[in-house]
Amino acid sequence: MYLEHFRLREAPFNLTPDTGFYFESPSHQEALNTLLVALRSGTGFIKVTGEVGTGKTLLCRKLLNSLDENTVTAWLPNPFVNATALRMAFAEELGLEFPRNLGQHRLLKLITDRLLELAAAGRQVVLLIDEAQALPDETLEAIRLLTNLETEKQKLLLVVLFGQPELDARLEQPRIRQLRQRIIFSYRLRPLTASETRAYVQHRLAAAGRPEAGLFAPRALRRLHRAGRGIPRLINILGHKALMSAFGTGGHRVTDRDVRRAIHDTEDAAPTGLFSGWRLTLGAAGVAGAGAGAFLLLGALA
């Protein structure tokens, strides 16, 4: 709704994990380098954790795009499955065809044979699991047992777990200690600093077709960082709403007031100062339908 107004080619703050908007913050780049080095070393288990919204899924997709043709990847974005369903999903990711009523012993034999075949062809298999904190205990154990598959020279399967900090707490449980001991590399994503937030916003604007700086006023960027706590997803939500606010009032620059309006329309952003007594509530359908009118109302109330 505001693209032409701000000379943008596409929306800069979409929440989908689009690698075209991947921002090489020091933390994310260090995490990616750790993953690539660990996979090249043939480590069995690797773990990346981070708070909600810090960009784990986007990092996972970036990793997928960074691996060469000698790597066979299996990606499981929905891990809340039992051990049987996980083995079946993994087999399907490996391109195996099998009847749905195939016994688990025979299914595991198919998986093992396929892994041996790929290893003989010089190809490495990597299983990437997003939202790993949601894995049931029996499924975690099934994954550990899969990593027992190896030759005298190498592991047949490498596993990367992406999860929220709750994953670390899960792995501290005594009954999961065998898996914990196999995690050789781990990394904890951190939120963006204030300077990184400024660079992040400008990077996304440039990727969306607005390379010149200055669309967000310096004070607006400072408030955006404080309210978003350096969490990319929150920064995206607030940045989008701040652009809507500026567009709704006819402005060509996002001001501190626009960011304040966005803060008070966002549940996970702490209100500060202006408009602290009320909040505009507008669902996704309402935003699409009401467009600038909703934020023109905000401007009038301000």
C-alpha positions as CSV (number, residue, x, y, z in Angstrom):
1,M,0.0,0.0,0.0
2,Y,2.9,2.4,0.6
3,L,5.4,1.0,-2.0
4,E,5.0,3.7,-4.6
5,H,4.9,6.5,-2.0
6,F,8.3,5.5,-0.6
7,R,9.8,4.4,-4.0
8,L,10.0,0.7,-2.9
9,R,10.0,-2.2,-5.2
10,E,8.6,-4.6,-2.6
11,A,7.7,-4.6,1.1
12,P,10.9,-4.3,3.1
13,F,9.7,-5.8,6.4
14,N,7.9,-9.0,5.4
15,L,8.1,-11.7,8.1
16,T,8.7,-14.6,5.7
17,P,12.3,-16.0,5.8
18,D,13.4,-14.6,2.4
19,T,17.1,-15.1,1.9
20,G,17.2,-12.2,-0.4
21,F,16.8,-10.0,2.7
22,Y,19.4,-12.0,4.7
23,F,21.5,-9.6,6.9
24,E,25.0,-10.5,7.7
25,S,25.1,-9.3,11.3
26,P,28.2,-10.4,13.2
27,S,26.2,-12.9,15.2
28,H,24.4,-14.5,12.2
29,Q,27.5,-14.6,10.1
30,E,29.5,-16.2,12.9
31,A,26.7,-18.8,13.4
32,L,26.7,-19.6,9.6
33,N,30.5,-19.9,9.6
34,T,30.3,-22.2,12.6
35,L,27.7,-24.4,10.9
36,L,29.8,-24.6,7.6
37,V,33.0,-25.5,9.5
38,A,31.2,-28.1,11.6
39,L,29.6,-29.7,8.7
40,R,32.9,-29.9,6.8
41,S,34.5,-31.6,9.8
42,G,31.8,-34.3,9.8
43,T,30.5,-33.6,13.2
44,G,27.5,-35.6,14.2
45,F,25.4,-33.0,16.0
46,I,25.3,-29.2,15.8
47,K,23.0,-26.9,17.7
48,V,21.9,-23.3,17.1
49,T,19.6,-21.6,19.6
50,G,18.2,-18.1,19.9
51,E,15.2,-16.2,21.2
52,V,11.9,-16.1,19.3
53,G,12.3,-13.9,16.3
54,T,16.1,-13.8,16.1
55,G,16.2,-15.3,12.6
56,K,16.9,-19.0,13.1
57,T,14.6,-20.1,10.3
58,L,16.2,-17.6,7.9
59,L,19.7,-18.8,9.0
60,C,18.6,-22.4,8.3
61,R,17.5,-21.4,4.8
62,K,20.7,-19.5,4.2
63,L,22.7,-22.6,5.2
64,L,20.6,-24.7,2.8
65,N,21.5,-22.3,0.0
66,S,25.2,-22.3,1.0
67,L,25.8,-26.0,0.8
68,D,27.2,-27.5,-2.4
69,E,25.9,-30.2,-4.7
70,N,27.8,-32.9,-2.8
71,T,25.5,-32.4,0.2
72,V,22.1,-34.0,0.4
73,T,19.8,-32.1,2.7
74,A,16.7,-33.2,4.5
75,W,14.8,-30.3,6.2
76,L,12.0,-30.9,8.8
77,P,10.3,-27.6,9.6
78,N,7.6,-29.2,11.8
79,P,9.3,-31.5,14.4
80,F,6.3,-32.2,16.6
81,V,6.1,-35.7,15.4
82,N,6.6,-39.1,17.0
83,A,9.7,-41.3,16.2
84,T,7.9,-43.3,13.5
85,A,6.7,-40.2,11.6
86,L,10.1,-38.7,11.8
87,R,11.8,-41.7,10.2
88,M,9.1,-41.7,7.5
89,A,9.6,-38.0,6.8
90,F,13.4,-38.4,6.7
91,A,13.1,-41.4,4.3
92,E,10.8,-39.3,2.0
93,E,13.4,-36.4,2.1
94,L,16.0,-39.0,0.9
95,G,13.8,-39.8,-2.1
96,L,12.8,-43.2,-0.9
97,E,9.5,-44.8,-1.8
98,F,7.9,-47.3,0.5
99,P,4.4,-48.6,1.5
100,R,2.9,-46.7,4.5
101,N,2.5,-49.9,6.4
102,L,6.2,-50.9,6.1
103,G,7.6,-52.0,9.5
104,Q,10.1,-49.8,11.3
105,H,12.9,-52.3,11.0
106,R,12.6,-52.5,7.3
107,L,12.2,-48.7,7.0
108,L,15.4,-48.3,9.0
109,K,17.1,-50.8,6.7
110,L,16.0,-48.7,3.6
111,I,17.4,-45.5,5.2
112,T,20.7,-47.2,6.1
113,D,21.2,-48.6,2.6
114,R,20.4,-45.2,1.1
115,L,22.9,-43.4,3.4
116,L,25.6,-46.0,2.5
117,E,24.8,-45.5,-1.2
118,L,25.2,-41.7,-0.9
119,A,28.4,-42.0,1.2
120,A,29.9,-44.3,-1.4
121,A,29.2,-41.6,-4.0
122,G,31.0,-39.1,-1.9
123,R,27.9,-37.2,-0.8
124,Q,27.2,-36.0,2.8
125,V,23.7,-36.2,4.2
126,V,22.6,-33.4,6.6
127,L,19.3,-33.4,8.5
128,L,18.2,-29.9,9.5
129,I,15.4,-29.6,12.1
130,D,13.8,-26.3,12.9
131,E,11.9,-25.5,16.1
132,A,13.8,-28.4,17.7
133,Q,12.6,-27.5,21.2
134,A,9.3,-29.0,20.2
135,L,10.7,-32.5,19.6
136,P,9.2,-35.2,21.9
137,D,11.8,-37.1,23.9
138,E,11.2,-40.3,21.9
139,T,11.8,-38.4,18.7
140,L,15.1,-36.9,20.1
141,E,16.2,-40.5,20.9
142,A,15.3,-41.7,17.4
143,I,17.4,-38.9,15.9
144,R,20.3,-39.9,18.2
145,L,20.0,-43.5,17.1
146,L,20.0,-42.4,13.4
147,T,23.4,-40.8,14.0
148,N,24.8,-44.1,15.2
149,L,24.8,-45.1,11.5
150,E,28.5,-44.8,10.4
151,T,31.3,-46.5,8.6
152,E,34.8,-46.9,10.0
153,K,35.7,-43.6,8.5
154,Q,32.7,-41.3,8.7
155,K,29.3,-40.5,10.0
156,L,26.5,-41.3,7.5
157,L,24.3,-38.6,8.9
158,L,24.9,-35.1,10.3
159,V,22.2,-33.3,12.3
160,V,21.7,-29.6,12.8
161,L,19.1,-28.6,15.5
162,F,17.7,-25.0,15.4
163,G,15.7,-24.1,18.5
164,Q,14.6,-21.6,21.1
165,P,16.5,-21.5,24.5
166,E,14.1,-24.1,25.8
167,L,16.0,-26.6,23.7
168,D,19.0,-26.1,26.0
169,A,16.9,-26.7,29.0
170,R,15.5,-29.9,27.4
171,L,19.1,-31.2,26.7
172,E,20.0,-30.7,30.4
173,Q,17.6,-33.4,31.4
174,P,19.5,-36.6,32.6
175,R,17.5,-38.9,30.2
176,I,18.8,-36.9,27.2
177,R,22.4,-36.8,28.3
178,Q,23.6,-39.2,25.6
179,L,22.4,-36.8,22.9
180,R,23.8,-33.8,24.7
181,Q,27.3,-35.4,24.8
182,R,27.2,-35.7,21.0
183,I,26.7,-32.0,20.4
184,I,30.2,-30.9,19.4
185,F,29.4,-27.4,18.0
186,S,26.8,-25.1,19.3
187,Y,26.0,-21.4,18.9
188,R,23.6,-18.9,20.6
189,L,22.2,-16.1,18.3
190,R,22.1,-12.8,20.1
191,P,19.9,-9.8,19.4
192,L,21.1,-6.9,17.2
193,T,22.9,-4.0,18.8
194,A,21.8,-0.4,18.1
195,S,24.3,0.1,15.3
196,E,23.4,-3.3,13.8
197,T,19.7,-2.4,13.9
198,R,20.4,0.8,11.9
199,A,22.3,-1.3,9.4
200,Y,19.6,-4.0,9.4
201,V,16.9,-1.5,8.6
202,Q,18.9,0.1,5.8
203,H,19.9,-3.3,4.4
204,R,16.2,-4.3,4.1
205,L,15.2,-1.0,2.6
206,A,18.0,-1.3,0.0
207,A,17.0,-4.9,-0.8
208,A,13.4,-3.7,-1.3
209,G,14.6,-1.0,-3.8
210,R,15.4,2.0,-1.7
211,P,19.2,2.1,-1.4
212,E,19.5,5.7,-0.3
213,A,19.7,6.3,3.5
214,G,17.5,8.7,5.5
215,L,14.0,7.2,5.2
216,F,14.0,6.6,8.9
217,A,15.0,9.5,11.1
218,P,17.9,8.8,13.5
219,R,15.7,9.2,16.6
220,A,13.1,6.9,15.0
221,L,15.8,4.2,14.6
222,R,16.9,4.6,18.2
223,R,13.4,4.1,19.4
224,L,12.8,1.2,17.0
225,H,15.9,-0.6,18.4
226,R,14.8,-0.1,22.0
227,A,11.2,-1.2,21.5
228,G,12.2,-4.1,19.3
229,R,15.0,-5.1,21.7
230,G,17.2,-5.9,18.8
231,I,15.0,-8.8,17.7
232,P,14.7,-8.9,13.9
233,R,11.1,-10.1,13.8
234,L,9.9,-7.3,16.1
235,I,11.9,-4.7,14.2
236,N,10.2,-5.9,11.0
237,I,6.7,-5.6,12.6
238,L,7.5,-2.1,14.0
239,G,9.2,-1.0,10.8
240,H,6.2,-2.0,8.6
241,K,3.7,-0.2,10.9
242,A,5.9,2.9,11.1
243,L,5.9,3.1,7.3
244,M,2.2,2.7,7.3
245,S,1.9,5.6,9.9
246,A,4.1,7.9,7.8
247,F,2.2,7.0,4.6
248,G,-1.2,7.5,6.3
249,T,-0.3,11.0,7.3
250,G,1.3,11.9,4.0
251,G,4.9,11.9,5.3
252,H,7.9,11.0,3.2
253,R,10.1,10.2,6.2
254,V,9.5,7.9,9.2
255,T,9.7,10.0,12.3
256,D,9.9,9.1,16.0
257,R,6.2,9.7,16.3
258,D,5.5,7.1,13.6
259,V,7.6,4.6,15.5
260,R,5.7,5.4,18.8
261,R,2.4,4.8,17.0
262,A,3.7,1.4,15.8
263,I,4.9,0.5,19.3
264,H,1.5,1.1,20.8
265,D,-0.1,-1.0,18.2
266,T,2.2,-4.0,18.9
267,E,1.7,-6.2,21.8
268,D,5.2,-7.4,22.4
269,A,6.7,-3.9,22.2
270,A,6.8,-2.0,25.5
271,P,4.9,1.4,25.3
272,T,7.1,4.4,26.1
273,G,5.6,7.8,26.6
274,L,3.3,9.1,23.9
275,F,-0.1,7.3,23.4
276,S,0.5,5.1,26.5
277,G,-3.2,5.0,27.4
278,W,-4.6,3.3,24.3
279,R,-3.8,1.0,21.4
280,L,-5.2,0.6,17.9
281,T,-6.0,-3.0,17.3
282,L,-6.1,-4.0,13.6
283,G,-5.8,-7.6,12.3
284,A,-4.1,-8.5,9.0
285,A,-7.4,-8.4,7.1
286,G,-8.2,-5.0,8.7
287,V,-4.8,-3.6,7.6
288,A,-5.3,-4.7,4.1
289,G,-8.8,-3.3,3.9
290,A,-8.4,-0.1,5.9
291,G,-5.0,0.8,4.5
292,A,-3.8,4.3,5.2
293,G,-7.2,5.2,6.8
294,A,-6.3,3.4,10.0
295,F,-3.1,5.4,10.5
296,L,-4.8,8.6,9.4
297,L,-7.0,8.0,12.4
298,L,-3.9,7.6,14.5
299,G,-2.6,10.9,13.1
300,A,-5.8,12.6,14.0
301,L,-5.8,11.2,17.5
302,A,-2.2,12.3,18.0
